[in-house]
Amino acid sequence: MGNTFQLKTEEGRVALEGVSVDFESHTMKLVGQSVRQNQPFKRSLKNVKSVLDTTCGLAKDSFFMLNLGCKVTALERHPLIYELVVDGVSRAKKNAKLSVLFENFHLILGDAREYMQSMKEKGQRIDAVYVDPMYPPKDTSALPKKEMQILRSVLAHESHREEEIKELIQLGLEVSDVSVVLKRPVWAEPPLKPMASFEGKMVRYDVYKKS
């Protein structure tokens, strides 16, 4: 795979190296329905009605938040990934059931730190800020799923450094009324000490609140 990536239209969908965003797929529907039973994820967003997803990616976690009844503002800084999500949302809005969910979804192309700084200056607030950074892969013999391989290739120079993650948490605390939630692999140490953690099999949700 080269270093130049281009979007293509495949079977009516915008795709990047064969990867597209499809909220109508059987898998996404099942996960969306079952997320209400995903206790770590759900518990990390307790008492939250509005979320700023600072690291949208392919918008899977944003979709899960919508299924929990949250209003979601999602930020994606890479234009190609952003266009994949725009296309996925456009097709989802043609589905009667999904269109209701996506009435509560607002996607923005931009940097999360700049956006939260602007929120802070304008006195704007949100219930929770959600951070799901791109981490360096852990040494393992198992290859990640194709979607993750593509994301890692496209975002090769944009993996979140620890200092940037800390900055996202700290800015998030300044604009959130309930909490900042950091999604982290179970093996990764938290960059800052959380007030609470909810652990699943593969990932952990660290919750931060103003002291």
Biotite code that builds the C-alpha atoms (Angstrom):
import biotite.structure as struc

atoms = struc.array([
    struc.Atom([0.000, 0.000, 0.000], chain_id="A", res_id=1, res_name="MET", atom_name="CA", element="C"),
    struc.Atom([1.450, 3.375, -0.990], chain_id="A", res_id=2, res_name="GLY", atom_name="CA", element="C"),
    struc.Atom([1.495, 6.579, 0.957], chain_id="A", res_id=3, res_name="ASN", atom_name="CA", element="C"),
    struc.Atom([-1.057, 8.311, -1.304], chain_id="A", res_id=4, res_name="THR", atom_name="CA", element="C"),
    struc.Atom([-4.666, 7.601, -0.411], chain_id="A", res_id=5, res_name="PHE", atom_name="CA", element="C"),
    struc.Atom([-7.715, 8.465, -2.492], chain_id="A", res_id=6, res_name="GLN", atom_name="CA", element="C"),
    struc.Atom([-11.425, 8.104, -1.933], chain_id="A", res_id=7, res_name="LEU", atom_name="CA", element="C"),
    struc.Atom([-13.338, 5.995, -4.444], chain_id="A", res_id=8, res_name="LYS", atom_name="CA", element="C"),
    struc.Atom([-17.008, 5.256, -4.965], chain_id="A", res_id=9, res_name="THR", atom_name="CA", element="C"),
    struc.Atom([-17.654, 1.521, -4.644], chain_id="A", res_id=10, res_name="GLU", atom_name="CA", element="C"),
    struc.Atom([-21.170, 0.067, -4.886], chain_id="A", res_id=11, res_name="GLU", atom_name="CA", element="C"),
    struc.Atom([-22.738, 3.401, -4.056], chain_id="A", res_id=12, res_name="GLY", atom_name="CA", element="C"),
    struc.Atom([-20.469, 4.095, -1.093], chain_id="A", res_id=13, res_name="ARG", atom_name="CA", element="C"),
    struc.Atom([-17.456, 6.310, -0.643], chain_id="A", res_id=14, res_name="VAL", atom_name="CA", element="C"),
    struc.Atom([-14.548, 4.035, 0.287], chain_id="A", res_id=15, res_name="ALA", atom_name="CA", element="C"),
    struc.Atom([-10.885, 4.288, 1.217], chain_id="A", res_id=16, res_name="LEU", atom_name="CA", element="C"),
    struc.Atom([-8.846, 1.213, 0.300], chain_id="A", res_id=17, res_name="GLU", atom_name="CA", element="C"),
    struc.Atom([-12.080, -0.802, 0.473], chain_id="A", res_id=18, res_name="GLY", atom_name="CA", element="C"),
    struc.Atom([-13.137, 0.584, 3.861], chain_id="A", res_id=19, res_name="VAL", atom_name="CA", element="C"),
    struc.Atom([-16.402, 2.517, 4.153], chain_id="A", res_id=20, res_name="SER", atom_name="CA", element="C"),
    struc.Atom([-18.706, 3.640, 6.948], chain_id="A", res_id=21, res_name="VAL", atom_name="CA", element="C"),
    struc.Atom([-21.948, 1.659, 6.973], chain_id="A", res_id=22, res_name="ASP", atom_name="CA", element="C"),
    struc.Atom([-24.295, 2.235, 9.898], chain_id="A", res_id=23, res_name="PHE", atom_name="CA", element="C"),
    struc.Atom([-26.918, 0.074, 8.187], chain_id="A", res_id=24, res_name="GLU", atom_name="CA", element="C"),
    struc.Atom([-24.804, -3.087, 8.232], chain_id="A", res_id=25, res_name="SER", atom_name="CA", element="C"),
    struc.Atom([-26.064, -6.100, 10.167], chain_id="A", res_id=26, res_name="HIS", atom_name="CA", element="C"),
    struc.Atom([-23.078, -5.953, 12.519], chain_id="A", res_id=27, res_name="THR", atom_name="CA", element="C"),
    struc.Atom([-23.490, -2.261, 13.331], chain_id="A", res_id=28, res_name="MET", atom_name="CA", element="C"),
    struc.Atom([-27.199, -2.691, 13.978], chain_id="A", res_id=29, res_name="LYS", atom_name="CA", element="C"),
    struc.Atom([-26.585, -5.594, 16.353], chain_id="A", res_id=30, res_name="LEU", atom_name="CA", element="C"),
    struc.Atom([-23.848, -3.715, 18.197], chain_id="A", res_id=31, res_name="VAL", atom_name="CA", element="C"),
    struc.Atom([-26.005, -0.609, 18.359], chain_id="A", res_id=32, res_name="GLY", atom_name="CA", element="C"),
    struc.Atom([-28.817, -2.627, 19.910], chain_id="A", res_id=33, res_name="GLN", atom_name="CA", element="C"),
    struc.Atom([-26.548, -4.417, 22.382], chain_id="A", res_id=34, res_name="SER", atom_name="CA", element="C"),
    struc.Atom([-24.543, -1.367, 23.479], chain_id="A", res_id=35, res_name="VAL", atom_name="CA", element="C"),
    struc.Atom([-27.186, -0.691, 26.100], chain_id="A", res_id=36, res_name="ARG", atom_name="CA", element="C"),
    struc.Atom([-25.926, -3.872, 27.764], chain_id="A", res_id=37, res_name="GLN", atom_name="CA", element="C"),
    struc.Atom([-22.259, -2.876, 27.408], chain_id="A", res_id=38, res_name="ASN", atom_name="CA", element="C"),
    struc.Atom([-21.836, -2.034, 31.055], chain_id="A", res_id=39, res_name="GLN", atom_name="CA", element="C"),
    struc.Atom([-18.310, -0.507, 31.003], chain_id="A", res_id=40, res_name="PRO", atom_name="CA", element="C"),
    struc.Atom([-19.172, 1.837, 28.122], chain_id="A", res_id=41, res_name="PHE", atom_name="CA", element="C"),
    struc.Atom([-22.612, 2.683, 29.460], chain_id="A", res_id=42, res_name="LYS", atom_name="CA", element="C"),
    struc.Atom([-21.419, 3.193, 33.038], chain_id="A", res_id=43, res_name="ARG", atom_name="CA", element="C"),
    struc.Atom([-18.646, 5.519, 31.904], chain_id="A", res_id=44, res_name="SER", atom_name="CA", element="C"),
    struc.Atom([-21.304, 7.811, 30.399], chain_id="A", res_id=45, res_name="LEU", atom_name="CA", element="C"),
    struc.Atom([-23.686, 7.777, 33.360], chain_id="A", res_id=46, res_name="LYS", atom_name="CA", element="C"),
    struc.Atom([-25.847, 10.919, 33.627], chain_id="A", res_id=47, res_name="ASN", atom_name="CA", element="C"),
    struc.Atom([-24.596, 12.130, 30.251], chain_id="A", res_id=48, res_name="VAL", atom_name="CA", element="C"),
    struc.Atom([-27.003, 13.516, 27.644], chain_id="A", res_id=49, res_name="LYS", atom_name="CA", element="C"),
    struc.Atom([-24.608, 15.374, 25.363], chain_id="A", res_id=50, res_name="SER", atom_name="CA", element="C"),
    struc.Atom([-21.115, 14.304, 24.285], chain_id="A", res_id=51, res_name="VAL", atom_name="CA", element="C"),
    struc.Atom([-18.222, 15.867, 22.403], chain_id="A", res_id=52, res_name="LEU", atom_name="CA", element="C"),
    struc.Atom([-16.426, 12.996, 20.645], chain_id="A", res_id=53, res_name="ASP", atom_name="CA", element="C"),
    struc.Atom([-12.990, 14.509, 20.113], chain_id="A", res_id=54, res_name="THR", atom_name="CA", element="C"),
    struc.Atom([-11.601, 11.589, 18.090], chain_id="A", res_id=55, res_name="THR", atom_name="CA", element="C"),
    struc.Atom([-14.419, 10.520, 15.778], chain_id="A", res_id=56, res_name="CYS", atom_name="CA", element="C"),
    struc.Atom([-12.533, 8.175, 13.441], chain_id="A", res_id=57, res_name="GLY", atom_name="CA", element="C"),
    struc.Atom([-15.092, 5.960, 11.672], chain_id="A", res_id=58, res_name="LEU", atom_name="CA", element="C"),
    struc.Atom([-17.753, 7.100, 14.174], chain_id="A", res_id=59, res_name="ALA", atom_name="CA", element="C"),
    struc.Atom([-18.484, 3.723, 15.737], chain_id="A", res_id=60, res_name="LYS", atom_name="CA", element="C"),
    struc.Atom([-18.356, 5.021, 19.303], chain_id="A", res_id=61, res_name="ASP", atom_name="CA", element="C"),
    struc.Atom([-20.413, 8.069, 18.282], chain_id="A", res_id=62, res_name="SER", atom_name="CA", element="C"),
    struc.Atom([-23.000, 5.624, 16.917], chain_id="A", res_id=63, res_name="PHE", atom_name="CA", element="C"),
    struc.Atom([-23.016, 3.758, 20.224], chain_id="A", res_id=64, res_name="PHE", atom_name="CA", element="C"),
    struc.Atom([-23.550, 7.039, 22.095], chain_id="A", res_id=65, res_name="MET", atom_name="CA", element="C"),
    struc.Atom([-26.496, 7.859, 19.851], chain_id="A", res_id=66, res_name="LEU", atom_name="CA", element="C"),
    struc.Atom([-27.975, 4.472, 20.745], chain_id="A", res_id=67, res_name="ASN", atom_name="CA", element="C"),
    struc.Atom([-27.698, 5.440, 24.409], chain_id="A", res_id=68, res_name="LEU", atom_name="CA", element="C"),
    struc.Atom([-29.820, 8.515, 23.702], chain_id="A", res_id=69, res_name="GLY", atom_name="CA", element="C"),
    struc.Atom([-27.002, 11.065, 23.695], chain_id="A", res_id=70, res_name="CYS", atom_name="CA", element="C"),
    struc.Atom([-26.666, 14.099, 21.469], chain_id="A", res_id=71, res_name="LYS", atom_name="CA", element="C"),
    struc.Atom([-23.236, 13.838, 19.853], chain_id="A", res_id=72, res_name="VAL", atom_name="CA", element="C"),
    struc.Atom([-20.926, 16.441, 18.382], chain_id="A", res_id=73, res_name="THR", atom_name="CA", element="C"),
    struc.Atom([-18.050, 14.601, 16.699], chain_id="A", res_id=74, res_name="ALA", atom_name="CA", element="C"),
    struc.Atom([-14.710, 16.011, 15.591], chain_id="A", res_id=75, res_name="LEU", atom_name="CA", element="C"),
    struc.Atom([-12.456, 14.451, 12.972], chain_id="A", res_id=76, res_name="GLU", atom_name="CA", element="C"),
    struc.Atom([-9.299, 16.228, 11.855], chain_id="A", res_id=77, res_name="ARG", atom_name="CA", element="C"),
    struc.Atom([-8.340, 14.089, 8.849], chain_id="A", res_id=78, res_name="HIS", atom_name="CA", element="C"),
    struc.Atom([-10.321, 15.139, 5.731], chain_id="A", res_id=79, res_name="PRO", atom_name="CA", element="C"),
    struc.Atom([-10.426, 11.655, 4.147], chain_id="A", res_id=80, res_name="LEU", atom_name="CA", element="C"),
    struc.Atom([-11.789, 10.002, 7.281], chain_id="A", res_id=81, res_name="ILE", atom_name="CA", element="C"),
    struc.Atom([-14.223, 12.895, 7.673], chain_id="A", res_id=82, res_name="TYR", atom_name="CA", element="C"),
    struc.Atom([-15.567, 12.327, 4.137], chain_id="A", res_id=83, res_name="GLU", atom_name="CA", element="C"),
    struc.Atom([-16.067, 8.607, 4.850], chain_id="A", res_id=84, res_name="LEU", atom_name="CA", element="C"),
    struc.Atom([-18.244, 9.479, 7.853], chain_id="A", res_id=85, res_name="VAL", atom_name="CA", element="C"),
    struc.Atom([-20.150, 12.180, 5.928], chain_id="A", res_id=86, res_name="VAL", atom_name="CA", element="C"),
    struc.Atom([-21.052, 9.563, 3.324], chain_id="A", res_id=87, res_name="ASP", atom_name="CA", element="C"),
    struc.Atom([-22.042, 6.987, 5.949], chain_id="A", res_id=88, res_name="GLY", atom_name="CA", element="C"),
    struc.Atom([-24.277, 9.476, 7.747], chain_id="A", res_id=89, res_name="VAL", atom_name="CA", element="C"),
    struc.Atom([-25.868, 10.578, 4.467], chain_id="A", res_id=90, res_name="SER", atom_name="CA", element="C"),
    struc.Atom([-26.864, 7.008, 3.670], chain_id="A", res_id=91, res_name="ARG", atom_name="CA", element="C"),
    struc.Atom([-28.011, 6.342, 7.253], chain_id="A", res_id=92, res_name="ALA", atom_name="CA", element="C"),
    struc.Atom([-30.383, 9.316, 7.095], chain_id="A", res_id=93, res_name="LYS", atom_name="CA", element="C"),
    struc.Atom([-32.231, 7.582, 4.254], chain_id="A", res_id=94, res_name="LYS", atom_name="CA", element="C"),
    struc.Atom([-33.104, 4.775, 6.681], chain_id="A", res_id=95, res_name="ASN", atom_name="CA", element="C"),
    struc.Atom([-36.249, 5.614, 8.646], chain_id="A", res_id=96, res_name="ALA", atom_name="CA", element="C"),
    struc.Atom([-35.039, 4.168, 11.969], chain_id="A", res_id=97, res_name="LYS", atom_name="CA", element="C"),
    struc.Atom([-31.470, 5.447, 11.741], chain_id="A", res_id=98, res_name="LEU", atom_name="CA", element="C"),
    struc.Atom([-32.495, 8.907, 10.570], chain_id="A", res_id=99, res_name="SER", atom_name="CA", element="C"),
    struc.Atom([-34.085, 9.513, 13.971], chain_id="A", res_id=100, res_name="VAL", atom_name="CA", element="C"),
    struc.Atom([-30.790, 8.705, 15.698], chain_id="A", res_id=101, res_name="LEU", atom_name="CA", element="C"),
    struc.Atom([-28.747, 10.923, 13.408], chain_id="A", res_id=102, res_name="PHE", atom_name="CA", element="C"),
    struc.Atom([-30.927, 13.954, 14.094], chain_id="A", res_id=103, res_name="GLU", atom_name="CA", element="C"),
    struc.Atom([-28.773, 14.132, 17.233], chain_id="A", res_id=104, res_name="ASN", atom_name="CA", element="C"),
    struc.Atom([-25.435, 13.892, 15.409], chain_id="A", res_id=105, res_name="PHE", atom_name="CA", element="C"),
    struc.Atom([-23.275, 16.819, 14.322], chain_id="A", res_id=106, res_name="HIS", atom_name="CA", element="C"),
    struc.Atom([-19.980, 16.138, 12.528], chain_id="A", res_id=107, res_name="LEU", atom_name="CA", element="C"),
    struc.Atom([-17.217, 18.748, 12.316], chain_id="A", res_id=108, res_name="ILE", atom_name="CA", element="C"),
    struc.Atom([-13.926, 18.721, 10.416], chain_id="A", res_id=109, res_name="LEU", atom_name="CA", element="C"),
    struc.Atom([-11.356, 20.205, 12.747], chain_id="A", res_id=110, res_name="GLY", atom_name="CA", element="C"),
    struc.Atom([-8.862, 19.857, 15.583], chain_id="A", res_id=111, res_name="ASP", atom_name="CA", element="C"),
    struc.Atom([-10.379, 18.982, 18.965], chain_id="A", res_id=112, res_name="ALA", atom_name="CA", element="C"),
    struc.Atom([-7.985, 21.132, 20.972], chain_id="A", res_id=113, res_name="ARG", atom_name="CA", element="C"),
    struc.Atom([-8.778, 24.215, 18.899], chain_id="A", res_id=114, res_name="GLU", atom_name="CA", element="C"),
    struc.Atom([-12.498, 23.474, 19.095], chain_id="A", res_id=115, res_name="TYR", atom_name="CA", element="C"),
    struc.Atom([-12.504, 23.086, 22.880], chain_id="A", res_id=116, res_name="MET", atom_name="CA", element="C"),
    struc.Atom([-10.389, 26.207, 23.289], chain_id="A", res_id=117, res_name="GLN", atom_name="CA", element="C"),
    struc.Atom([-13.027, 28.074, 21.266], chain_id="A", res_id=118, res_name="SER", atom_name="CA", element="C"),
    struc.Atom([-15.771, 26.566, 23.447], chain_id="A", res_id=119, res_name="MET", atom_name="CA", element="C"),
    struc.Atom([-13.927, 27.733, 26.537], chain_id="A", res_id=120, res_name="LYS", atom_name="CA", element="C"),
    struc.Atom([-13.564, 31.284, 25.207], chain_id="A", res_id=121, res_name="GLU", atom_name="CA", element="C"),
    struc.Atom([-17.269, 31.421, 24.262], chain_id="A", res_id=122, res_name="LYS", atom_name="CA", element="C"),
    struc.Atom([-18.418, 29.916, 27.564], chain_id="A", res_id=123, res_name="GLY", atom_name="CA", element="C"),
    struc.Atom([-19.983, 26.916, 25.820], chain_id="A", res_id=124, res_name="GLN", atom_name="CA", element="C"),
    struc.Atom([-20.550, 23.729, 27.823], chain_id="A", res_id=125, res_name="ARG", atom_name="CA", element="C"),
    struc.Atom([-21.268, 20.046, 27.193], chain_id="A", res_id=126, res_name="ILE", atom_name="CA", element="C"),
    struc.Atom([-22.009, 17.140, 29.535], chain_id="A", res_id=127, res_name="ASP", atom_name="CA", element="C"),
    struc.Atom([-19.060, 14.936, 28.616], chain_id="A", res_id=128, res_name="ALA", atom_name="CA", element="C"),
    struc.Atom([-15.942, 14.907, 26.468], chain_id="A", res_id=129, res_name="VAL", atom_name="CA", element="C"),
    struc.Atom([-14.937, 11.547, 24.971], chain_id="A", res_id=130, res_name="TYR", atom_name="CA", element="C"),
    struc.Atom([-11.350, 10.757, 23.951], chain_id="A", res_id=131, res_name="VAL", atom_name="CA", element="C"),
    struc.Atom([-10.380, 7.622, 22.020], chain_id="A", res_id=132, res_name="ASP", atom_name="CA", element="C"),
    struc.Atom([-6.793, 8.189, 20.848], chain_id="A", res_id=133, res_name="PRO", atom_name="CA", element="C"),
    struc.Atom([-4.880, 6.262, 18.228], chain_id="A", res_id=134, res_name="MET", atom_name="CA", element="C"),
    struc.Atom([-2.267, 4.218, 20.086], chain_id="A", res_id=135, res_name="TYR", atom_name="CA", element="C"),
    struc.Atom([0.868, 2.556, 18.788], chain_id="A", res_id=136, res_name="PRO", atom_name="CA", element="C"),
    struc.Atom([0.102, -1.158, 18.196], chain_id="A", res_id=137, res_name="PRO", atom_name="CA", element="C"),
    struc.Atom([1.078, -3.587, 20.928], chain_id="A", res_id=138, res_name="LYS", atom_name="CA", element="C"),
    struc.Atom([3.502, -6.321, 19.873], chain_id="A", res_id=139, res_name="ASP", atom_name="CA", element="C"),
    struc.Atom([1.336, -9.250, 18.878], chain_id="A", res_id=140, res_name="THR", atom_name="CA", element="C"),
    struc.Atom([1.234, -11.995, 16.272], chain_id="A", res_id=141, res_name="SER", atom_name="CA", element="C"),
    struc.Atom([-2.392, -11.191, 15.424], chain_id="A", res_id=142, res_name="ALA", atom_name="CA", element="C"),
    struc.Atom([-3.004, -8.573, 12.743], chain_id="A", res_id=143, res_name="LEU", atom_name="CA", element="C"),
    struc.Atom([-5.566, -5.860, 13.510], chain_id="A", res_id=144, res_name="PRO", atom_name="CA", element="C"),
    struc.Atom([-8.798, -5.709, 11.515], chain_id="A", res_id=145, res_name="LYS", atom_name="CA", element="C"),
    struc.Atom([-8.639, -4.165, 8.050], chain_id="A", res_id=146, res_name="LYS", atom_name="CA", element="C"),
    struc.Atom([-10.334, -0.969, 9.241], chain_id="A", res_id=147, res_name="GLU", atom_name="CA", element="C"),
    struc.Atom([-7.674, -0.436, 11.899], chain_id="A", res_id=148, res_name="MET", atom_name="CA", element="C"),
    struc.Atom([-4.886, -1.223, 9.442], chain_id="A", res_id=149, res_name="GLN", atom_name="CA", element="C"),
    struc.Atom([-6.188, 1.445, 7.072], chain_id="A", res_id=150, res_name="ILE", atom_name="CA", element="C"),
    struc.Atom([-6.641, 3.970, 9.889], chain_id="A", res_id=151, res_name="LEU", atom_name="CA", element="C"),
    struc.Atom([-3.102, 3.371, 11.115], chain_id="A", res_id=152, res_name="ARG", atom_name="CA", element="C"),
    struc.Atom([-1.746, 3.811, 7.584], chain_id="A", res_id=153, res_name="SER", atom_name="CA", element="C"),
    struc.Atom([-3.709, 6.986, 6.839], chain_id="A", res_id=154, res_name="VAL", atom_name="CA", element="C"),
    struc.Atom([-3.032, 8.480, 10.269], chain_id="A", res_id=155, res_name="LEU", atom_name="CA", element="C"),
    struc.Atom([0.578, 7.277, 10.461], chain_id="A", res_id=156, res_name="ALA", atom_name="CA", element="C"),
    struc.Atom([1.823, 10.723, 11.431], chain_id="A", res_id=157, res_name="HIS", atom_name="CA", element="C"),
    struc.Atom([-1.146, 11.621, 13.618], chain_id="A", res_id=158, res_name="GLU", atom_name="CA", element="C"),
    struc.Atom([-1.031, 9.112, 16.471], chain_id="A", res_id=159, res_name="SER", atom_name="CA", element="C"),
    struc.Atom([-1.806, 10.870, 19.714], chain_id="A", res_id=160, res_name="HIS", atom_name="CA", element="C"),
    struc.Atom([1.203, 11.437, 21.940], chain_id="A", res_id=161, res_name="ARG", atom_name="CA", element="C"),
    struc.Atom([0.789, 11.224, 25.701], chain_id="A", res_id=162, res_name="GLU", atom_name="CA", element="C"),
    struc.Atom([1.144, 14.981, 26.089], chain_id="A", res_id=163, res_name="GLU", atom_name="CA", element="C"),
    struc.Atom([-1.608, 15.571, 23.552], chain_id="A", res_id=164, res_name="GLU", atom_name="CA", element="C"),
    struc.Atom([-3.883, 13.098, 25.351], chain_id="A", res_id=165, res_name="ILE", atom_name="CA", element="C"),
    struc.Atom([-3.272, 14.927, 28.623], chain_id="A", res_id=166, res_name="LYS", atom_name="CA", element="C"),
    struc.Atom([-4.090, 18.225, 26.917], chain_id="A", res_id=167, res_name="GLU", atom_name="CA", element="C"),
    struc.Atom([-7.354, 16.805, 25.547], chain_id="A", res_id=168, res_name="LEU", atom_name="CA", element="C"),
    struc.Atom([-8.317, 15.618, 29.045], chain_id="A", res_id=169, res_name="ILE", atom_name="CA", element="C"),
    struc.Atom([-7.442, 18.933, 30.664], chain_id="A", res_id=170, res_name="GLN", atom_name="CA", element="C"),
    struc.Atom([-9.292, 20.992, 28.057], chain_id="A", res_id=171, res_name="LEU", atom_name="CA", element="C"),
    struc.Atom([-12.210, 18.592, 28.314], chain_id="A", res_id=172, res_name="GLY", atom_name="CA", element="C"),
    struc.Atom([-12.458, 19.185, 32.049], chain_id="A", res_id=173, res_name="LEU", atom_name="CA", element="C"),
    struc.Atom([-12.755, 22.906, 31.380], chain_id="A", res_id=174, res_name="GLU", atom_name="CA", element="C"),
    struc.Atom([-15.757, 22.583, 29.036], chain_id="A", res_id=175, res_name="VAL", atom_name="CA", element="C"),
    struc.Atom([-17.623, 19.570, 30.480], chain_id="A", res_id=176, res_name="SER", atom_name="CA", element="C"),
    struc.Atom([-20.222, 19.566, 33.250], chain_id="A", res_id=177, res_name="ASP", atom_name="CA", element="C"),
    struc.Atom([-20.136, 15.843, 34.062], chain_id="A", res_id=178, res_name="VAL", atom_name="CA", element="C"),
    struc.Atom([-16.917, 14.150, 32.995], chain_id="A", res_id=179, res_name="SER", atom_name="CA", element="C"),
    struc.Atom([-14.157, 13.367, 30.521], chain_id="A", res_id=180, res_name="VAL", atom_name="CA", element="C"),
    struc.Atom([-14.007, 9.735, 29.381], chain_id="A", res_id=181, res_name="VAL", atom_name="CA", element="C"),
    struc.Atom([-10.780, 8.269, 28.014], chain_id="A", res_id=182, res_name="LEU", atom_name="CA", element="C"),
    struc.Atom([-10.975, 4.975, 26.123], chain_id="A", res_id=183, res_name="LYS", atom_name="CA", element="C"),
    struc.Atom([-7.775, 3.018, 26.599], chain_id="A", res_id=184, res_name="ARG", atom_name="CA", element="C"),
    struc.Atom([-6.494, -0.523, 25.934], chain_id="A", res_id=185, res_name="PRO", atom_name="CA", element="C"),
    struc.Atom([-6.541, -2.544, 29.149], chain_id="A", res_id=186, res_name="VAL", atom_name="CA", element="C"),
    struc.Atom([-2.746, -2.897, 28.979], chain_id="A", res_id=187, res_name="TRP", atom_name="CA", element="C"),
    struc.Atom([-2.080, 0.851, 28.729], chain_id="A", res_id=188, res_name="ALA", atom_name="CA", element="C"),
    struc.Atom([-1.325, 2.963, 31.780], chain_id="A", res_id=189, res_name="GLU", atom_name="CA", element="C"),
    struc.Atom([-3.528, 6.057, 32.255], chain_id="A", res_id=190, res_name="PRO", atom_name="CA", element="C"),
    struc.Atom([-1.752, 9.330, 31.378], chain_id="A", res_id=191, res_name="PRO", atom_name="CA", element="C"),
    struc.Atom([-3.408, 10.962, 34.394], chain_id="A", res_id=192, res_name="LEU", atom_name="CA", element="C"),
    struc.Atom([-4.972, 9.340, 37.439], chain_id="A", res_id=193, res_name="LYS", atom_name="CA", element="C"),
    struc.Atom([-8.722, 8.852, 36.820], chain_id="A", res_id=194, res_name="PRO", atom_name="CA", element="C"),
    struc.Atom([-11.461, 9.153, 39.412], chain_id="A", res_id=195, res_name="MET", atom_name="CA", element="C"),
    struc.Atom([-12.994, 5.882, 38.197], chain_id="A", res_id=196, res_name="ALA", atom_name="CA", element="C"),
    struc.Atom([-12.348, 3.145, 35.638], chain_id="A", res_id=197, res_name="SER", atom_name="CA", element="C"),
    struc.Atom([-14.678, 0.671, 33.946], chain_id="A", res_id=198, res_name="PHE", atom_name="CA", element="C"),
    struc.Atom([-12.879, -2.256, 32.372], chain_id="A", res_id=199, res_name="GLU", atom_name="CA", element="C"),
    struc.Atom([-13.993, -4.645, 29.660], chain_id="A", res_id=200, res_name="GLY", atom_name="CA", element="C"),
    struc.Atom([-12.125, -7.527, 28.050], chain_id="A", res_id=201, res_name="LYS", atom_name="CA", element="C"),
    struc.Atom([-10.093, -5.417, 25.640], chain_id="A", res_id=202, res_name="MET", atom_name="CA", element="C"),
    struc.Atom([-10.559, -1.784, 26.607], chain_id="A", res_id=203, res_name="VAL", atom_name="CA", element="C"),
    struc.Atom([-10.936, 0.346, 29.694], chain_id="A", res_id=204, res_name="ARG", atom_name="CA", element="C"),
    struc.Atom([-12.860, 3.583, 30.161], chain_id="A", res_id=205, res_name="TYR", atom_name="CA", element="C"),
    struc.Atom([-11.125, 6.013, 32.506], chain_id="A", res_id=206, res_name="ASP", atom_name="CA", element="C"),
    struc.Atom([-13.375, 8.736, 33.897], chain_id="A", res_id=207, res_name="VAL", atom_name="CA", element="C"),
    struc.Atom([-12.087, 12.144, 34.905], chain_id="A", res_id=208, res_name="TYR", atom_name="CA", element="C"),
    struc.Atom([-13.961, 14.827, 36.797], chain_id="A", res_id=209, res_name="LYS", atom_name="CA", element="C"),
    struc.Atom([-13.039, 18.173, 38.255], chain_id="A", res_id=210, res_name="LYS", atom_name="CA", element="C"),
    struc.Atom([-11.929, 17.763, 41.848], chain_id="A", res_id=211, res_name="SER", atom_name="CA", element="C"),
])
